[in-house]
Amino acid sequence: MNDDDDYSATQLGSHWFEHPARETAPDRAEGEVLRFGPGVTEVAARRAGNTLTAVQIWHGTLPGVPAPRPVRSRWPFRYMFAAVVLAAVLAFLAWREYGPRVAVRDVTVGVLGTPGRSIGCDGTADIVGVVRTDGRPGTLTYHWERSDGTRSAPLRERLTRGQEAAELRLLWTFHGSGTHHAEARLVITSPTVHTSATAFTYRCG
């Protein structure tokens, strides 16, 4: 030990003193991370009186603080309504275009008022074609063919729901003397192809 009078304990270097370690806030307390998001301070968290998690702070679910109400937009509901209306319209159009159509079961053709299948001088043959269906609505497309080489333009007959038969008529007039064997044919082209014919005789003189 040095007995020098100039020696003073105050001259000891600061390196001889052991400064107390700075208290650093732990990263974890009770196993939960103490990190705070924007707008939330540690002081506010302490005033809350509860241990807060990062999820609560970031989501704005602080105890005692009401969470903001989400702003609900009405646009999705409008879009949904428009989509439902559009789907209904498309379904109706598809059903009308591709839905079940009238089905033809059979076709028969005859001549009205012709005893013995013959008509007299300057007579008119009243030819009737009867088309029987399944009763569903739809449209028949057909034409007539005559044995003299003539053919009618395409014709259409609309059928209502529950209508199970349709009568299609052709008037064929004859003039002059002589005998003529005639035939008339009904051709259904839509919805399916069906044909039927009848024959008769014209006699005059």
C-alpha positions in Angstrom: 0.0 0.0 0.0 1.3 3.4 -1.0 1.6 6.0 1.9 2.1 8.9 -0.5 0.2 12.0 0.8 -0.7 12.9 -2.8 -2.6 9.7 -3.2 -6.4 10.2 -3.3 -9.1 7.6 -3.7 -10.9 10.1 -6.0 -8.1 9.7 -8.5 -9.0 6.1 -9.2 -9.8 5.5 -12.8 -13.4 5.1 -13.8 -12.5 1.7 -15.1 -12.3 0.6 -11.5 -16.0 1.2 -10.9 -18.5 -1.2 -12.1 -21.4 0.7 -13.5 -24.8 -0.9 -12.9 -26.2 -2.5 -16.0 -28.9 -0.6 -17.8 -32.3 -2.1 -17.4 -33.6 -3.2 -20.8 -37.2 -4.0 -21.4 -37.5 -7.7 -22.0 -38.7 -8.8 -25.3 -41.0 -11.3 -23.7 -43.2 -11.2 -20.6 -45.2 -14.2 -19.7 -44.3 -15.7 -23.0 -46.0 -12.9 -25.1 -44.2 -10.5 -27.4 -44.4 -6.8 -26.2 -44.3 -5.0 -29.5 -46.7 -2.2 -30.4 -48.1 -1.2 -33.7 -48.5 2.3 -35.2 -50.5 4.7 -33.1 -50.3 2.6 -29.9 -47.7 3.5 -27.2 -46.4 1.5 -24.3 -47.9 4.0 -21.9 -51.3 3.5 -23.4 -50.8 -0.2 -23.1 -49.9 0.0 -19.4 -53.0 2.2 -18.7 -55.1 -0.5 -20.2 -54.2 -2.6 -17.1 -54.1 -5.9 -19.0 -51.4 -7.8 -20.8 -51.8 -7.1 -24.5 -50.7 -9.3 -27.3 -49.4 -8.0 -30.6 -52.5 -9.5 -32.3 -54.8 -7.4 -30.1 -52.9 -4.2 -30.7 -52.6 -4.6 -34.5 -56.2 -5.6 -34.8 -57.4 -2.6 -32.7 -59.0 -4.8 -30.0 -57.7 -3.0 -27.0 -59.7 -3.6 -23.8 -62.2 -0.9 -23.2 -61.9 0.5 -26.7 -64.7 -0.3 -29.1 -63.5 -1.7 -32.4 -64.3 0.3 -35.5 -67.3 -0.9 -37.5 -66.5 -2.2 -40.9 -67.9 -0.2 -43.7 -70.3 -2.4 -45.7 -70.8 -1.7 -49.3 -74.1 -2.4 -51.0 -72.5 -3.0 -54.4 -72.0 -6.7 -53.9 -75.8 -7.2 -53.2 -76.6 -5.2 -56.3 -74.3 -7.3 -58.3 -75.8 -10.5 -56.8 -79.3 -9.4 -57.7 -78.3 -8.5 -61.3 -76.6 -11.9 -61.6 -79.7 -13.7 -60.4 -81.9 -11.8 -62.9 -79.5 -12.5 -65.7 -79.3 -16.2 -64.8 -83.1 -16.4 -64.8 -83.3 -14.8 -68.2 -80.7 -17.1 -69.7 -82.4 -20.1 -68.2 -85.7 -19.1 -69.8 -84.2 -18.5 -73.2 -82.3 -21.8 -73.0 -85.5 -23.6 -72.0 -87.5 -22.0 -74.8 -84.8 -22.8 -77.4 -83.5 -26.2 -76.2 -86.2 -27.4 -73.8 -88.6 -30.3 -74.6 -90.5 -29.7 -77.8 -93.6 -31.1 -79.3 -93.2 -34.7 -80.5 -95.2 -36.1 -83.4 -96.7 -39.5 -82.8 -98.4 -40.2 -86.1 -99.8 -38.6 -89.3 -102.8 -39.6 -91.4 -104.2 -38.0 -94.5 -107.7 -38.4 -96.0 -110.2 -36.7 -98.4 -113.4 -35.4 -97.0 -116.7 -35.9 -98.7 -115.5 -38.3 -101.4 -117.6 -41.4 -101.5 -115.7 -44.2 -103.2 -112.6 -41.9 -103.2 -113.7 -40.0 -106.3 -114.9 -36.5 -107.1 -117.1 -35.3 -110.0 -116.8 -32.6 -112.7 -115.2 -29.4 -111.7 -114.9 -30.7 -108.1 -112.6 -29.8 -105.3 -110.9 -32.3 -103.2 -110.8 -31.3 -99.5 -107.7 -33.1 -98.2 -107.1 -33.2 -94.5 -104.0 -34.3 -92.7 -104.3 -35.1 -89.0 -101.1 -34.8 -86.9 -101.2 -36.3 -83.4 -98.6 -35.2 -80.9 -97.7 -35.6 -77.2 -99.5 -32.4 -76.2 -96.4 -30.3 -75.6 -96.2 -26.8 -77.2 -94.2 -26.2 -80.3 -94.4 -25.6 -84.0 -94.9 -28.0 -86.9 -93.2 -27.3 -90.2 -94.7 -29.0 -93.2 -95.5 -28.8 -96.9 -97.9 -30.5 -99.4 -96.8 -32.5 -102.5 -99.3 -33.2 -105.4 -99.0 -35.9 -108.0 -99.2 -33.3 -110.7 -95.7 -32.2 -109.7 -96.6 -29.1 -107.7 -95.4 -28.5 -104.2 -96.5 -25.9 -101.6 -94.2 -23.5 -99.9 -93.0 -24.4 -96.3 -95.9 -23.9 -93.9 -96.0 -23.7 -90.1 -98.6 -24.7 -87.5 -98.2 -23.6 -83.9 -99.4 -25.9 -81.2 -100.4 -24.9 -77.6 -99.7 -26.9 -74.5 -102.2 -29.8 -74.2 -103.1 -29.7 -77.9 -102.7 -33.3 -79.0 -103.8 -33.1 -82.6 -103.7 -30.6 -85.5 -105.6 -30.6 -88.7 -103.8 -29.5 -91.8 -105.9 -28.9 -95.0 -105.3 -28.8 -98.7 -107.9 -27.8 -101.4 -107.3 -29.3 -104.8 -109.7 -28.2 -107.6 -110.1 -30.0 -110.9 -111.7 -28.8 -114.2 -112.6 -30.5 -117.5 -113.7 -33.8 -118.7 -111.9 -37.1 -118.3 -110.5 -39.3 -115.6 -107.5 -38.4 -113.5 -105.9 -40.4 -110.6 -104.5 -38.0 -108.1 -102.4 -38.3 -104.9 -101.6 -35.8 -102.2 -98.8 -36.2 -99.7 -98.3 -34.4 -96.4 -94.6 -34.1 -95.4 -93.8 -33.0 -91.8 -90.2 -31.7 -91.7 -90.0 -30.4 -88.1 -89.6 -31.3 -85.3 -89.2 -34.7 -86.9 -89.8 -36.1 -90.4 -93.1 -37.8 -91.0 -95.1 -38.4 -94.3 -98.5 -39.7 -95.2 -100.5 -39.7 -98.4 -103.9 -40.3 -99.8 -105.2 -41.1 -103.3 -108.5 -40.4 -105.1 -109.9 -40.2 -108.6 -111.4 -37.3 -110.6 -114.1 -38.4 -113.1 -116.0 -36.2 -115.4 -118.0 -37.2 -118.6 
